Amino acid sequence: MNPEAPALNGARLLVEALRTQRVDTAFTVPGESFLAVLDALYDVRDEIRLVVCRHESGAANMAEAHGKLTNRPGVCFVTRGPGASNACIGVHTARQDSTPMIVFIGQVSRDTLEREAWQEIDYRQMFGPIAKWVTQIDSAGRIPELISRAFHVATSGRPGPVVIALPEDMLVEAVVAQKAAGMLPCEPVRMQPHPEQIAHIGELLGEARQPVVLLGGSAWSREACADLHAFVERFDLPVVCTFRRQDLFDNRARHYAGEAGLGMDPALARRLRAADLVLAIGPRLGETSTQGYELFSIPTPQTRLVHVHRDANELGRVYRPHLAINAGMAEFTHALHTLKAPADPPWREWTRAAHADYEARRVPPPCEGTIDLAAIVAHVDDVLPENAVVTNGAGNYTLWVQRFFRYRGWRTQLAPTSGAMGYGLPAAIAAALHEPQRPAVCFAGDGCFLMTAQELATAVQYGARVVVVVVDNGMYGSIRMHQHRHYPGRVIGTELRSPDFVGLARAYGAYAETVERTADFPAAFARARAAETSAVLVLRTDPNVLTPNLTIEGPAQ
């Protein structure tokens, strides 16, 4: 060790480690617990863009969406105690959505730990059940090691969130600059399928008459989706995407059969039960994609199941597959090129019928109100360009988006499989900041929008042009639906009295207008897209309409 080497403090060493990992964006709500990091970021502000948000949930959701868009860990910094608590929602979403993400949390000084100092929390206990790894850096000299490990953990196997606590005195601790030498960026481990496994898939397809490809999970790439599409075309197979993973396959393609998720088409559920071979590529096969674990028998499905996943721990977790393959999506889909397709697959009519069911499902049911949400979503589908990103949070309004919008391909959808409200707006902002040339459209219910509406200020400040379509029905719609189903006529706790959304959006500096009729939406949407700033369109919808097929009075006619 050279005693003459200059010294860095822990914060500067941390920022050097982030530069090594090719971090170009970080989201934050600033706090005094990590002032030294903010100061270190000042010197690299042309390399690492710091996006200052209005609430830690917004910062965490933006970081999670950034992780989805890049397949690299999204990064956010929040302060201790209240800041960490507010950021929990993003960590939970990253966990359930299998998104790489790293959350840095300021911590009390090391000499006051375990005294319940001001805003002190033990983050290992707090985040232990939902993060892939939680640690605290107690020595500045270990920053290069622990940051490298964090990026490897976040991106390996099933990707997910890592939480790192930063004691504030550690951040100003002097470290010899040589500690920064030798740092290298993380390169995710590549997992190849065995050739015998690929050959076995060919044998299973040779025996099948009613196969289905079921897509899901994370860590896909544009190239992997293209390879998968080529495989599906050669074999003429029907494709089903799991909940909020519809962008893994072009929904307009003749092989697309729909989404296995909340509000699943009954015809699609019957088809999945009738399949004699399911190629599940990427999904965990969780509750939403299996209708509460009722689609397939447990532990051994009634159909032959090929389950492909990056994490060996997910294989056999609930369902015992006929063939388990631990492989990455890119590696697996590329290996499928070696399979020879049959000249005349016996399931051609099965595939055509599956797509026909999907197209029939897209026909909007009659709507007697002044706002036909199905027609509005269909219009957005018609006019948005190929590269547009559509985002949403959670609520019954999402059933229209999932059913009537056709996602074009990889990363045109940002939506939480965790079912988290308030996600759509921060996700759209993250998308607009990452690729400003791509249109970003967010659908949000009135309750969903108000959970993160303050991030409109972030969008305006950083010039992130997003269009937000607010579906305002004056209630928490999905909870009202369940309330109506289980306790009819006993409405309590689901009514909302919202502010003037147009006035609120304009106060933030956004363009805004109310749309009262379906016929007025196309022109309003064009004005919103042409606005020089973010825009909000408010749709006042009938609270009687709970889903595309259900009203409070009964099934939609």
C-alpha positions as CSV (number, residue, x, y, z in Angstrom):
1,M,0.0,0.0,0.0
2,N,1.4,3.4,-1.0
3,P,1.3,5.7,2.0
4,E,1.5,8.6,-0.4
5,A,-1.7,7.7,-2.2
6,P,-4.4,10.4,-1.8
7,A,-7.5,9.6,0.3
8,L,-11.1,9.5,-0.7
9,N,-14.0,9.5,1.7
10,G,-16.5,6.6,1.7
11,A,-19.1,8.6,-0.2
12,R,-16.7,9.4,-3.1
13,L,-15.6,5.7,-3.1
14,L,-19.2,4.7,-3.3
15,V,-19.8,7.0,-6.3
16,E,-16.7,5.7,-8.0
17,A,-18.1,2.2,-7.5
18,L,-21.4,3.2,-9.1
19,R,-19.5,4.7,-12.1
20,T,-17.7,1.4,-12.4
21,Q,-21.1,-0.4,-12.6
22,R,-22.1,2.0,-15.4
23,V,-24.9,3.6,-13.4
24,D,-26.1,6.7,-15.3
25,T,-29.2,7.6,-13.4
26,A,-30.2,7.6,-9.7
27,F,-33.5,8.6,-8.2
28,T,-33.8,10.2,-4.8
29,V,-35.5,12.3,-2.1
30,P,-32.5,13.9,-0.4
31,G,-31.8,13.4,3.3
32,E,-29.1,14.7,5.7
33,S,-28.1,11.1,6.4
34,F,-26.3,10.8,3.1
35,L,-25.2,14.4,2.4
36,A,-21.7,13.3,1.7
37,V,-23.0,11.1,-1.2
38,L,-24.9,14.1,-2.6
39,D,-21.7,16.1,-2.5
40,A,-19.8,13.3,-4.3
41,L,-22.5,13.1,-7.0
42,Y,-22.1,16.8,-7.6
43,D,-18.7,16.1,-9.2
44,V,-20.1,13.5,-11.6
45,R,-23.4,15.2,-12.4
46,D,-22.6,15.0,-16.1
47,E,-22.2,11.2,-15.9
48,I,-24.8,10.2,-13.3
49,R,-28.1,12.1,-13.6
50,L,-29.7,12.6,-10.2
51,V,-33.5,12.8,-10.4
52,V,-35.0,14.4,-7.3
53,C,-38.5,13.1,-6.6
54,R,-41.3,14.4,-4.3
55,H,-41.8,11.2,-2.3
56,E,-39.7,8.1,-1.7
57,S,-42.3,5.8,-3.1
58,G,-42.0,7.7,-6.4
59,A,-38.2,7.5,-6.3
60,A,-38.3,3.7,-5.6
61,N,-41.0,3.1,-8.3
62,M,-38.9,5.0,-10.8
63,A,-35.8,3.0,-9.9
64,E,-37.8,-0.2,-10.3
65,A,-39.2,0.8,-13.7
66,H,-35.6,1.9,-14.8
67,G,-34.5,-1.6,-13.8
68,K,-37.2,-3.2,-15.9
69,L,-36.3,-1.0,-18.9
70,T,-32.5,-1.6,-18.8
71,N,-32.1,-5.1,-17.2
72,R,-29.6,-3.3,-15.0
73,P,-30.2,-2.5,-11.3
74,G,-32.3,0.7,-10.9
75,V,-30.7,2.8,-8.2
76,C,-32.3,5.1,-5.6
77,F,-31.1,6.9,-2.5
78,V,-33.5,7.5,0.4
79,T,-32.9,8.8,4.0
80,R,-33.2,6.7,7.1
81,G,-36.4,5.9,9.0
82,P,-39.4,7.6,7.3
83,G,-37.6,7.7,3.9
84,A,-36.8,4.0,4.1
85,S,-40.4,3.2,5.1
86,N,-41.8,5.2,2.2
87,A,-39.5,3.3,-0.2
88,C,-40.7,-0.1,0.9
89,I,-43.4,-0.2,-1.8
90,G,-40.8,-0.1,-4.5
91,V,-38.7,-2.8,-2.9
92,H,-41.8,-5.0,-2.6
93,T,-42.7,-4.4,-6.3
94,A,-39.1,-5.2,-7.4
95,R,-39.2,-8.4,-5.4
96,Q,-42.5,-9.7,-6.8
97,D,-41.7,-8.4,-10.3
98,S,-38.2,-9.9,-10.2
99,T,-36.6,-6.6,-11.1
100,P,-32.9,-5.8,-10.4
101,M,-32.8,-2.8,-8.1
102,I,-30.5,-1.3,-5.4
103,V,-31.8,0.9,-2.7
104,F,-29.3,2.9,-0.6
105,I,-30.5,4.1,2.7
106,G,-28.8,6.6,5.0
107,Q,-28.2,5.3,8.5
108,V,-27.3,6.7,11.9
109,S,-23.6,6.9,12.9
110,R,-22.0,3.7,13.9
111,D,-21.3,4.9,17.5
112,T,-25.1,5.3,18.1
113,L,-26.3,2.1,16.6
114,E,-28.7,-0.1,18.6
115,R,-29.7,2.8,20.9
116,E,-32.8,3.6,18.8
117,A,-31.2,6.9,17.8
118,W,-33.2,9.4,15.8
119,Q,-34.9,7.6,12.9
120,E,-32.8,4.5,13.4
121,I,-34.1,1.2,12.0
122,D,-32.4,-2.2,11.7
123,Y,-32.8,-2.6,7.9
124,R,-31.7,-6.2,7.9
125,Q,-34.9,-7.0,9.9
126,M,-37.1,-4.5,8.1
127,F,-36.3,-5.5,4.5
128,G,-35.1,-9.1,5.2
129,P,-38.3,-10.8,4.0
130,I,-38.7,-8.8,0.8
131,A,-35.2,-8.0,-0.5
132,K,-32.8,-10.5,-2.0
133,W,-30.0,-9.2,0.2
134,V,-29.8,-6.6,2.9
135,T,-26.5,-5.3,4.2
136,Q,-24.9,-2.4,6.0
137,I,-21.5,-1.1,5.0
138,D,-19.6,-0.5,8.3
139,S,-16.2,0.0,6.8
140,A,-15.6,2.4,3.9
141,G,-12.7,0.2,2.8
142,R,-15.2,-2.6,1.9
143,I,-17.3,-0.4,-0.4
144,P,-15.8,-1.8,-3.7
145,E,-16.4,-5.4,-2.5
146,L,-19.9,-4.9,-1.3
147,I,-21.1,-2.8,-4.2
148,S,-19.8,-5.4,-6.6
149,R,-21.6,-8.1,-4.7
150,A,-24.8,-6.1,-4.6
151,F,-24.9,-5.8,-8.4
152,H,-24.2,-9.5,-8.8
153,V,-26.9,-10.5,-6.4
154,A,-29.5,-8.1,-7.9
155,T,-28.9,-9.5,-11.4
156,S,-28.2,-13.2,-10.8
157,G,-30.8,-16.0,-10.9
158,R,-34.2,-14.5,-10.3
159,P,-33.3,-10.7,-10.3
160,G,-34.5,-8.6,-7.4
161,P,-33.9,-5.8,-5.0
162,V,-30.8,-5.3,-2.8
163,V,-30.9,-2.9,0.2
164,I,-27.7,-1.2,1.5
165,A,-27.6,0.9,4.7
166,L,-24.9,3.6,4.8
167,P,-23.9,4.9,8.3
168,E,-23.4,8.6,7.8
169,D,-20.0,8.6,9.6
170,M,-18.8,5.8,7.4
171,L,-19.5,8.0,4.4
172,V,-16.9,10.6,5.6
173,E,-14.4,8.1,6.6
174,A,-11.1,8.5,4.8
175,V,-10.0,5.7,2.5
176,V,-6.8,5.4,0.5
177,A,-7.6,6.0,-3.2
178,Q,-6.0,2.7,-4.2
179,K,-9.1,1.0,-2.7
180,A,-10.9,2.1,-5.9
181,A,-8.3,0.4,-8.1
182,G,-9.2,-2.9,-9.8
183,M,-13.0,-2.4,-9.7
184,L,-14.8,-4.0,-12.6
185,P,-18.4,-3.9,-13.7
186,C,-20.7,-6.7,-12.9
187,E,-21.4,-9.2,-15.7
188,P,-24.4,-11.5,-15.0
189,V,-23.8,-15.2,-15.1
190,R,-25.0,-16.9,-18.3
191,M,-26.9,-20.2,-17.9
192,Q,-27.1,-22.4,-20.9
193,P,-29.7,-25.2,-21.4
194,H,-28.2,-28.7,-22.0
195,P,-28.6,-29.9,-25.6
196,E,-30.3,-33.0,-24.4
197,Q,-33.0,-30.9,-22.7
198,I,-33.6,-29.0,-26.0
199,A,-33.8,-32.4,-27.8
200,H,-36.3,-33.6,-25.2
201,I,-38.5,-30.6,-25.9
202,G,-38.5,-31.6,-29.6
203,E,-39.6,-35.1,-28.6
204,L,-42.4,-33.7,-26.4
205,L,-43.6,-31.5,-29.2
206,G,-43.6,-34.5,-31.5
207,E,-46.1,-36.2,-29.2
208,A,-48.3,-33.1,-28.5
209,R,-51.6,-32.2,-30.1
210,Q,-52.6,-29.2,-28.0
211,P,-49.4,-27.4,-26.9
212,V,-49.2,-23.9,-25.4
213,V,-46.3,-21.6,-24.9
214,L,-46.7,-19.6,-21.6
215,L,-44.3,-16.6,-21.3
216,G,-43.4,-14.6,-18.2
217,G,-40.8,-13.5,-15.8
218,S,-38.0,-10.9,-16.1
219,A,-34.5,-10.7,-17.6
220,W,-35.8,-10.9,-21.2
221,S,-34.1,-8.9,-24.0
222,R,-35.3,-7.7,-27.3
223,E,-33.1,-10.4,-28.9
224,A,-34.6,-13.2,-26.7
225,C,-38.1,-12.1,-27.7
226,A,-37.2,-12.1,-31.3
227,D,-35.7,-15.6,-31.1
228,L,-38.8,-16.8,-29.2
229,H,-41.0,-15.3,-31.9
230,A,-39.1,-17.1,-34.6
231,F,-39.5,-20.4,-32.8
232,V,-43.2,-19.8,-32.4
233,E,-43.6,-19.0,-36.1
234,R,-41.7,-22.1,-37.2
235,F,-43.8,-24.4,-35.0
236,D,-47.0,-22.5,-35.4
237,L,-47.7,-22.5,-31.6
238,P,-50.2,-20.5,-29.6
239,V,-48.6,-18.0,-27.1
240,V,-50.1,-16.9,-23.8
241,C,-48.4,-14.2,-21.6
242,T,-48.7,-14.1,-17.9
243,F,-50.0,-11.2,-15.8
244,R,-48.6,-7.9,-16.9
245,R,-46.0,-9.6,-19.1
246,Q,-48.0,-9.0,-22.3
247,D,-45.1,-7.2,-24.0
248,L,-43.0,-10.4,-24.3
249,F,-44.9,-11.2,-27.5
250,D,-46.5,-9.0,-30.1
251,N,-50.2,-9.1,-29.2
252,R,-51.1,-8.4,-32.9
253,A,-49.4,-11.6,-34.1
254,R,-51.6,-14.5,-35.3
255,H,-50.2,-16.8,-32.6
256,Y,-51.1,-14.6,-29.6
257,A,-53.8,-16.1,-27.5
258,G,-54.1,-13.7,-24.6
259,E,-53.1,-13.0,-21.0
260,A,-53.1,-15.4,-18.1
261,G,-53.8,-13.0,-15.2
262,L,-56.5,-11.3,-13.3
263,G,-59.7,-11.2,-15.3
264,M,-58.6,-14.1,-17.5
265,D,-60.8,-15.0,-20.4
266,P,-62.7,-18.1,-19.3
267,A,-62.1,-19.6,-22.8
268,L,-58.3,-19.1,-22.3
269,A,-58.5,-20.8,-18.9
270,R,-60.3,-23.8,-20.4
271,R,-57.6,-23.9,-23.2
272,L,-54.8,-24.0,-20.6
273,R,-56.5,-26.8,-18.7
274,A,-57.0,-28.7,-21.9
275,A,-53.4,-28.3,-23.1
276,D,-51.3,-31.6,-23.3
277,L,-48.0,-29.7,-23.2
278,V,-47.2,-26.3,-21.6
279,L,-43.9,-24.7,-22.4
280,A,-43.6,-22.3,-19.5
281,I,-40.6,-20.0,-20.4
282,G,-39.7,-17.6,-17.7
283,P,-42.7,-17.3,-15.3
284,R,-42.7,-18.4,-11.7
285,L,-46.2,-19.9,-12.2
286,G,-47.6,-17.8,-9.3
287,E,-51.1,-17.2,-8.1
288,T,-52.3,-14.7,-10.7
289,S,-51.1,-16.6,-13.7
290,T,-52.6,-19.9,-12.5
291,Q,-56.0,-18.7,-11.2
292,G,-55.1,-19.1,-7.6
293,Y,-53.1,-22.3,-8.3
294,E,-56.2,-23.9,-9.7
295,L,-55.3,-24.2,-13.4
296,F,-52.9,-27.0,-12.9
297,S,-52.9,-29.8,-10.2
298,I,-50.4,-29.6,-7.4
299,P,-47.7,-30.8,-7.2
300,T,-47.9,-32.7,-10.5
301,P,-49.8,-31.0,-13.2
302,Q,-52.2,-33.0,-15.3
303,T,-50.4,-31.8,-18.4
304,R,-46.8,-32.2,-19.4
305,L,-45.0,-29.1,-18.1
306,V,-41.7,-27.9,-19.3
307,H,-40.6,-25.1,-16.9
308,V,-37.7,-22.8,-17.8
309,H,-36.4,-20.4,-15.3
310,R,-33.2,-18.5,-14.5
311,D,-33.4,-19.5,-10.8
312,A,-33.2,-23.1,-9.8
313,N,-35.1,-22.4,-6.6
314,E,-38.2,-21.6,-8.7
315,L,-38.2,-24.9,-10.5
316,G,-40.4,-27.4,-8.6
317,R,-41.4,-24.7,-6.0
318,V,-45.1,-25.3,-6.5
319,Y,-45.4,-27.5,-9.6
320,R,-43.3,-30.5,-10.3
321,P,-42.3,-30.1,-14.0
322,H,-42.0,-33.0,-16.4
323,L,-38.8,-31.2,-17.6
324,A,-37.1,-28.5,-15.5
325,I,-34.5,-26.3,-17.3
326,N,-32.3,-23.8,-15.4
327,A,-31.4,-21.3,-18.1
328,G,-31.4,-17.7,-19.0
329,M,-34.1,-16.4,-21.4
330,A,-31.6,-15.4,-24.1
331,E,-29.7,-18.6,-23.9
332,F,-32.7,-20.8,-24.0
333,T,-34.6,-19.1,-26.8
334,H,-31.4,-19.1,-28.9
335,A,-31.0,-22.8,-28.4
336,L,-34.5,-23.4,-29.8
337,H,-33.1,-22.7,-33.3
338,T,-31.7,-26.2,-33.3
339,L,-35.1,-27.8,-33.2
340,K,-36.6,-28.9,-36.5
341,A,-40.2,-27.9,-37.0
342,P,-42.8,-30.4,-38.3
343,A,-43.9,-29.9,-41.9
344,D,-47.6,-29.9,-40.9
345,P,-48.1,-29.4,-37.2
346,P,-51.2,-31.2,-36.0
347,W,-52.1,-28.3,-33.8
348,R,-52.6,-25.7,-36.5
349,E,-56.4,-25.4,-35.9
350,W,-55.8,-25.3,-32.1
351,T,-53.5,-22.3,-32.6
352,R,-56.0,-20.5,-35.0
353,A,-58.8,-21.1,-32.5
354,A,-56.7,-19.8,-29.6
355,H,-56.1,-16.5,-31.5
356,A,-59.7,-16.3,-32.6
357,D,-60.8,-16.5,-29.0
358,Y,-58.4,-13.6,-28.2
359,E,-59.8,-11.5,-31.0
360,A,-63.3,-12.2,-29.9
361,R,-62.4,-11.1,-26.4
362,R,-61.2,-7.7,-27.8
363,V,-64.6,-6.9,-29.2
364,P,-65.9,-4.2,-26.8
365,P,-69.2,-4.9,-25.0
366,P,-72.0,-2.4,-25.4
367,C,-71.6,0.8,-23.3
368,E,-74.5,3.1,-22.4
369,G,-72.5,5.7,-20.6
370,T,-70.9,8.9,-22.1
371,I,-67.4,7.4,-21.6
372,D,-66.7,4.1,-23.3
373,L,-63.4,3.1,-21.8
374,A,-63.0,0.1,-24.2
375,A,-63.3,2.4,-27.2
376,I,-60.8,4.9,-25.6
377,V,-58.2,2.3,-25.0
378,A,-58.7,0.9,-28.5
379,H,-58.1,4.4,-29.9
380,V,-54.9,4.7,-27.9
381,D,-53.9,1.3,-29.3
382,D,-54.6,2.5,-32.9
383,V,-52.7,5.8,-32.8
384,L,-49.6,5.1,-30.6
385,P,-46.4,4.3,-32.5
386,E,-44.7,0.9,-32.3
387,N,-42.2,2.1,-29.6
388,A,-44.7,3.6,-27.2
389,V,-44.6,2.6,-23.5
390,V,-47.9,2.1,-21.7
391,T,-47.9,2.1,-17.9
392,N,-50.5,1.5,-15.2
393,G,-50.8,0.8,-11.5
394,A,-53.6,-1.2,-10.0
395,G,-57.3,-1.1,-10.0
396,N,-60.3,-2.3,-12.0
397,Y,-59.5,0.3,-14.7
398,T,-56.5,-1.8,-15.7
399,L,-58.8,-4.6,-16.9
400,W,-59.7,-2.4,-19.9
401,V,-56.1,-1.7,-20.6
402,Q,-55.0,-5.3,-20.4
403,R,-57.9,-6.4,-22.6
404,F,-58.1,-3.8,-25.3
405,F,-54.6,-2.5,-25.7
406,R,-52.2,-4.6,-27.9
407,Y,-48.6,-4.5,-26.6
408,R,-46.2,-4.4,-29.5
409,G,-43.2,-6.1,-27.9
410,W,-40.4,-6.0,-25.4
411,R,-40.7,-3.2,-22.9
412,T,-43.8,-1.5,-24.2
413,Q,-45.5,-2.4,-20.9
414,L,-44.6,-1.2,-17.4
415,A,-47.0,-2.5,-14.8
416,P,-46.6,-4.1,-11.4
417,T,-47.3,-7.8,-11.1
418,S,-47.4,-7.0,-7.3
419,G,-50.7,-5.1,-7.9
420,A,-49.3,-1.9,-6.4
421,M,-51.3,1.3,-6.7
422,G,-49.5,4.5,-7.6
423,Y,-47.0,2.8,-9.9
424,G,-48.1,4.0,-13.3
425,L,-47.0,7.7,-13.2
426,P,-43.5,7.2,-11.7
427,A,-43.0,4.3,-14.2
428,A,-44.0,6.6,-17.1
429,I,-41.6,9.3,-15.9
430,A,-38.8,6.8,-15.7
431,A,-39.5,5.7,-19.2
432,A,-39.6,9.2,-20.6
433,L,-36.4,10.1,-18.9
434,H,-34.6,7.0,-20.1
435,E,-35.7,7.3,-23.8
436,P,-37.3,10.8,-24.4
437,Q,-38.1,9.9,-28.0
438,R,-40.5,7.1,-26.9
439,P,-44.1,8.2,-26.1
440,A,-45.0,7.3,-22.6
441,V,-48.7,7.0,-21.7
442,C,-50.0,6.2,-18.2
443,F,-53.5,5.0,-17.3
444,A,-54.4,5.6,-13.7
445,G,-57.6,5.4,-11.6
446,D,-58.5,8.3,-9.4
447,G,-57.3,6.5,-6.3
448,C,-54.2,5.2,-8.0
449,F,-53.3,8.6,-9.4
450,L,-53.5,10.4,-6.1
451,M,-51.0,8.0,-4.5
452,T,-48.2,9.5,-6.6
453,A,-49.7,12.6,-8.3
454,Q,-47.1,14.8,-6.8
455,E,-44.5,13.3,-9.1
456,L,-46.0,15.4,-11.9
457,A,-43.8,18.1,-10.4
458,T,-40.8,15.8,-11.1
459,A,-42.0,15.2,-14.6
460,V,-42.3,18.9,-15.3
461,Q,-39.0,19.8,-13.6
462,Y,-37.0,17.3,-15.7
463,G,-39.0,17.7,-19.0
464,A,-40.3,14.2,-18.9
465,R,-43.3,14.4,-21.3
466,V,-45.9,11.8,-20.3
467,V,-49.6,11.6,-21.0
468,V,-51.7,10.5,-18.0
469,V,-55.2,9.3,-18.6
470,V,-57.1,9.4,-15.2
471,V,-60.1,7.2,-15.0
472,D,-62.2,9.0,-12.4
473,N,-65.2,7.0,-11.1
474,G,-65.2,8.4,-7.5
475,M,-64.3,5.2,-5.8
476,Y,-61.8,2.4,-5.2
477,G,-63.3,0.4,-8.0
478,S,-61.7,-3.0,-7.4
479,I,-62.5,-3.0,-3.7
480,R,-66.1,-1.9,-4.5
481,M,-66.4,-4.8,-6.9
482,H,-65.3,-7.3,-4.2
483,Q,-67.5,-5.5,-1.7
484,H,-70.5,-5.7,-4.0
485,R,-69.8,-9.4,-4.6
486,H,-69.4,-10.4,-1.0
487,Y,-71.5,-7.8,0.9
488,P,-74.0,-6.4,-1.6
489,G,-75.7,-3.1,-0.6
490,R,-73.3,-2.4,2.3
491,V,-71.0,0.2,0.8
492,I,-68.4,1.6,3.2
493,G,-64.8,2.7,2.9
494,T,-64.6,2.8,-0.9
495,E,-66.1,6.2,-1.8
496,L,-63.7,8.9,-3.0
497,R,-64.1,12.7,-3.2
498,S,-61.2,13.8,-5.4
499,P,-59.8,17.3,-6.0
500,D,-60.1,19.1,-9.3
501,F,-57.6,17.0,-11.2
502,V,-57.4,19.5,-14.1
503,G,-56.6,22.3,-11.7
504,L,-54.2,20.2,-9.8
505,A,-52.3,19.1,-12.9
506,R,-52.1,22.7,-14.2
507,A,-50.8,23.8,-10.8
508,Y,-47.9,21.5,-11.3
509,G,-47.3,23.0,-14.8
510,A,-48.8,20.2,-16.8
511,Y,-51.4,20.5,-19.6
512,A,-54.8,19.2,-18.6
513,E,-58.4,18.9,-19.7
514,T,-61.5,16.9,-18.9
515,V,-63.1,14.6,-21.4
516,E,-66.8,14.2,-21.0
517,R,-67.7,12.1,-24.1
518,T,-66.0,9.2,-25.9
519,A,-66.2,11.1,-29.2
520,D,-64.2,14.0,-27.7
521,F,-61.3,11.8,-26.7
522,P,-59.3,11.4,-30.0
523,A,-58.9,15.2,-30.3
524,A,-58.1,15.6,-26.6
525,F,-55.5,12.8,-26.8
526,A,-53.9,14.5,-29.8
527,R,-53.7,17.8,-28.0
528,A,-52.2,16.1,-24.9
529,R,-49.5,14.3,-27.1
530,A,-48.7,17.6,-28.8
531,A,-48.3,19.5,-25.5
532,E,-44.8,20.8,-24.7
533,T,-45.0,19.4,-21.2
534,S,-46.6,16.5,-19.4
535,A,-50.4,16.2,-19.9
536,V,-53.4,14.9,-17.9
537,L,-56.7,13.9,-19.4
538,V,-59.5,13.2,-16.9
539,L,-62.3,10.8,-17.9
540,R,-65.4,10.9,-15.7
541,T,-66.7,7.4,-15.9
542,D,-69.9,5.7,-14.6
543,P,-69.3,4.3,-11.1
544,N,-71.9,1.7,-11.9
545,V,-69.5,0.0,-14.4
546,L,-67.2,-2.2,-12.4
547,T,-65.5,-4.2,-15.2
548,P,-65.9,-4.5,-19.0
549,N,-68.5,-7.2,-18.3
550,L,-69.9,-6.3,-14.9
551,T,-72.0,-3.5,-13.5
552,I,-73.4,-3.1,-10.0
553,E,-76.8,-4.0,-11.4
554,G,-75.4,-7.2,-12.9
555,P,-73.6,-8.5,-16.0
556,A,-73.0,-5.9,-18.7
557,Q,-75.4,-6.3,-21.6
